[in-house]
């Protein structure tokens, strides 16, 4: 593998990560730091968009470790298509052309009054930014309830920090407490049986407290009700589920334990499994759910072998 090929493959990894983060979240924008659920969600997205799959072992060998040789051409083509190119050859051609243009531009750059003016602006910006960071930090508190005022203690709260990586905020009972000197905060709020929401709040000097009311996700609660209830009319339940789930829905079971992976279900097979007495629905835990036209378009779940309730 030449140095140029190594540079191009590292660039491909960056574009693969950028493509994934357009519609998903991860612990880090650096793909070499992904693990666990990040890798599983990437496997799902790759399968959905280009009908291809990489194993967890392959991911660690080529994305987590320093490589000595390029992957097979079929894998390079698959990843290039995922990043928006026709194939690996198309990716190389376009990036080699861009690199050549950059090198030509660098030869033309020289110090002049415009460059000095830019440096001056950057210095002023840095001074202002430094002065802002010197401000005292405010205590911020958000608490979460449903429409009836009942506390919700199963909430994932992510602080979307401008220019920085996302930060998960720990939940204390049904509230998050943190400190910030920024004039505005933006949070992404996720809960298994409530609709996800992103909120932005402009902050004044001083402490800030607010109660956030989350909207109930009726369909997710209905599936949970199915999993906890007894019924003898399985045909009626099958009809109800058929109305809830879109024909083209993407339904995944995420494997637990040391072997990470996913299993894809067709709609009919999934409904059949749900309608088997004492089947998977008794142990199913929903991890992610999405909708289109008021029907389930994506569902990700695990089978809790210990039959525990959280």
C-alpha positions in Angstrom: 0.0 0.0 0.0 1.4 3.4 -1.1 1.4 6.5 1.1 -1.1 8.0 -1.3 -3.5 5.0 -1.0 -3.2 5.3 2.8 -4.2 8.9 2.7 -7.1 8.2 0.4 -8.4 5.4 2.6 -8.2 7.6 5.7 -10.2 10.2 3.7 -12.8 7.6 2.8 -13.2 6.7 6.5 -13.9 10.3 7.3 -16.5 10.5 4.6 -18.2 7.3 5.7 -18.4 8.7 9.3 -19.8 12.0 8.0 -22.4 10.2 5.9 -23.5 8.1 9.0 -23.7 11.1 11.3 -26.1 13.0 8.9 -28.9 10.8 10.2 -27.5 9.1 13.2 -25.5 9.8 16.4 -22.3 8.3 17.7 -20.0 8.8 20.8 -17.4 10.4 18.6 -17.2 11.8 15.0 -13.9 9.8 14.7 -14.9 6.4 13.4 -11.8 4.7 14.8 -13.3 5.4 18.3 -16.7 3.7 17.6 -17.7 0.5 19.5 -20.7 -1.4 20.6 -24.0 0.2 19.6 -22.2 2.7 17.3 -21.0 -0.2 15.2 -24.4 -2.0 15.2 -26.2 1.2 14.0 -23.5 1.6 11.3 -24.1 -2.0 10.2 -27.9 -1.2 10.0 -27.4 2.0 8.0 -25.0 0.3 5.6 -27.5 -2.5 5.0 -30.3 -0.1 4.5 -28.5 2.3 2.1 -26.3 0.0 -0.1 -27.5 -3.5 0.8 -24.1 -4.5 2.2 -22.7 -5.6 5.5 -19.4 -5.6 7.3 -18.7 -7.8 10.3 -17.6 -6.4 13.6 -14.2 -8.1 13.1 -13.7 -6.4 9.7 -14.6 -3.0 11.3 -12.0 -3.4 14.0 -9.3 -4.6 11.5 -9.8 -1.7 9.1 -11.4 1.2 11.0 -10.1 0.8 14.5 -6.5 -0.4 13.8 -3.6 1.0 11.7 -3.8 -1.0 8.4 -0.9 -2.3 6.4 -2.9 -3.1 3.3 -6.1 -1.9 1.7 -9.3 -3.9 2.0 -10.6 -5.9 -0.9 -11.8 -3.9 -3.9 -15.5 -5.0 -3.3 -15.4 -3.6 0.2 -13.8 -0.3 -1.1 -16.5 -0.1 -3.7 -19.2 -0.7 -1.1 -17.9 2.0 1.3 -17.4 4.5 -1.6 -21.1 4.0 -2.7 -22.2 4.5 0.9 -20.3 7.8 1.0 -22.0 9.0 -2.3 -19.6 7.8 -5.0 -20.0 5.4 -7.9 -17.1 3.2 -6.7 -13.6 3.3 -5.3 -12.2 4.4 -8.7 -14.6 7.3 -8.8 -13.7 8.3 -5.2 -9.9 8.2 -6.0 -10.3 10.2 -9.2 -12.3 13.0 -7.5 -10.1 13.3 -4.5 -6.8 13.2 -6.4 -8.2 16.1 -8.5 -9.1 18.1 -5.4 -5.6 17.5 -3.8 -4.0 18.8 -7.0 -6.1 22.0 -6.9 -5.2 22.5 -3.2 -1.5 22.1 -4.0 -1.7 24.7 -6.8 -3.5 27.1 -4.5 -0.8 26.8 -1.8 1.9 27.9 -4.3 0.0 31.2 -5.0 -0.5 32.2 -1.3 1.7 35.0 -0.1 1.7 37.5 2.8 -0.1 40.7 1.9 -2.3 43.3 3.6 -5.4 41.1 3.3 -3.7 38.2 5.0 -2.5 40.5 7.8 -6.1 41.9 8.2 -7.4 38.3 8.5 -4.8 37.5 11.2 -5.9 40.7 13.1 -9.6 39.6 12.9 -8.7 36.1 14.2 -6.8 37.7 17.1 -9.8 39.9 18.1 -12.1 36.9 17.8 -9.8 34.9 20.1 -9.7 37.7 22.7 -13.5 37.9 22.7 -13.8 34.1 23.0 -11.3 34.1 25.9 -13.2 36.8 27.7 -16.5 34.8 27.4 -14.9 31.7 28.9 -13.9 33.7 31.8 -17.6 34.4 32.8 -19.0 32.7 35.8 -20.9 29.4 35.1 -24.6 29.2 35.6 -26.4 26.2 37.1 -29.0 24.7 34.7 -31.7 22.2 35.6 -34.2 20.5 33.3 -36.8 18.0 34.7 -39.0 15.7 32.6 -42.7 14.8 33.0 -45.5 13.4 30.8 -48.7 15.2 29.9 -50.3 14.2 33.3 -47.4 15.6 35.3 -45.9 12.2 36.1 -42.1 12.1 36.4 -40.2 10.3 33.6 -37.0 8.7 34.8 -36.0 6.8 31.7 -34.6 9.7 29.6 -31.4 10.0 27.5 -30.3 13.7 27.4 -27.5 14.8 25.0 -26.0 18.2 25.1 -25.4 19.4 21.5 -22.4 21.6 22.1 -21.4 24.0 19.3 -18.1 23.1 17.7 -17.5 20.2 20.1 -18.5 16.6 20.5 -21.9 15.8 21.9 -22.0 15.2 25.7 -24.4 12.8 27.5 -25.8 14.3 30.7 -26.5 11.9 33.6 -30.1 11.7 34.9 -30.7 12.2 38.6 -34.2 10.9 39.3 -36.1 12.7 36.5 -33.8 15.8 36.1 -30.4 16.7 34.6 -28.2 19.2 36.3 -25.2 20.9 34.6 -23.2 24.1 34.4 -22.6 26.4 31.4 -21.4 29.9 30.6 -22.8 29.8 27.1 -25.7 32.2 26.1 -27.7 29.2 24.6 -28.0 25.5 25.2 -29.4 22.8 22.9 -30.4 19.4 24.1 -31.6 16.2 22.4 -34.1 14.3 24.6 -34.9 10.6 23.9 -37.1 8.2 25.9 -38.4 4.7 24.9 -42.1 5.5 25.1 -42.1 9.3 24.4 -41.4 11.2 21.2 -37.9 12.4 20.8 -37.4 16.2 20.8 -34.6 18.8 20.4 -34.9 21.9 22.5 -33.0 25.2 22.4 -33.0 27.7 25.2 -31.4 31.2 25.4 -30.0 31.8 28.9 -29.7 34.9 30.9 -27.2 35.5 33.7 -28.1 33.4 36.7 -29.4 29.9 37.3 -32.0 28.3 35.0 -34.8 25.8 35.9 -37.5 24.4 33.5 -39.9 21.5 33.4 -40.1 19.8 30.0 -43.3 17.9 29.1 -42.7 14.9 26.8 -45.4 13.8 24.4 -46.4 10.1 24.8 -45.4 7.8 21.9 -48.7 6.0 21.7 -47.6 3.2 19.3 -44.5 2.3 21.3 -46.7 2.1 24.4 -49.1 -0.1 22.5 -46.4 -2.5 21.5 -45.2 -2.6 25.1 -48.8 -3.3 26.2 -48.9 -6.2 23.8 -45.7 -7.6 25.2 -47.1 -7.5 28.8 -50.7 -8.6 28.2 -52.3 -12.0 27.8 -54.7 -12.6 24.8 -56.4 -15.5 23.2 -57.5 -13.7 20.1 -54.2 -13.8 18.2 -55.9 -13.2 14.8 -57.2 -9.8 16.1 -53.8 -8.9 17.4 -52.3 -9.8 14.0 -54.7 -7.4 12.3 -53.9 -4.7 14.8 -50.2 -5.1 14.2 -50.6 -5.1 10.5 -52.2 -1.6 10.7 -49.4 -0.3 12.9 -46.4 -1.4 10.8 -45.6 -0.1 7.3 -45.2 -2.8 4.6 -41.7 -1.6 3.9 -40.7 -1.2 7.5 -37.0 -2.0 8.5 -37.2 -4.3 11.6 -34.0 -5.4 13.4 -33.2 -7.5 16.3 -30.0 -6.5 18.0 -28.0 -9.4 19.4 -26.8 -9.2 23.0 -23.7 -10.7 24.6 -20.2 -10.9 23.3 -21.3 -11.4 19.7 -22.6 -8.1 18.4 -24.8 -8.1 15.3 -28.3 -7.7 13.9 -31.0 -9.8 12.4 -33.4 -8.4 9.8 -37.1 -9.3 9.8 -39.7 -9.1 7.1 -43.0 -7.5 8.3 -45.0 -10.8 8.1 -42.4 -12.8 9.9 -42.1 -10.3 12.7 -45.9 -10.1 13.2 -46.0 -14.0 13.2 -43.4 -14.0 15.9 -45.3 -11.5 18.0 -48.5 -13.6 17.7 -46.9 -16.8 19.0 -48.0 -17.4 22.6 -45.1 -16.9 25.0 -42.9 -15.9 22.0 -40.5 -13.1 21.6 -43.0 -10.4 22.5 -42.8 -11.5 26.2 -39.1 -10.6 26.2 -38.9 -7.8 23.7 -37.4 -4.4 24.6 -37.7 -1.6 22.1 -34.5 0.4 21.6 -35.4 2.6 18.7 -38.6 3.4 16.8 -39.3 5.7 13.8 -42.5 6.5 11.9 -43.6 7.5 8.4 -47.3 8.4 7.6 -48.3 7.4 11.2 -46.9 3.9 10.8 -43.8 2.2 12.1 -41.1 2.6 9.5 -38.1 1.4 11.6 -38.0 -0.7 14.7 -34.9 -1.9 16.6 -35.2 -4.2 19.6 -33.5 -6.7 21.8 -34.7 -10.0 23.3 -34.2 -9.8 27.1 -33.2 -13.4 27.9 -33.5 -12.9 31.6 -37.0 -11.5 31.1 -36.2 -8.5 33.3 -38.2 -5.3 33.3 -36.3 -2.1 33.6 
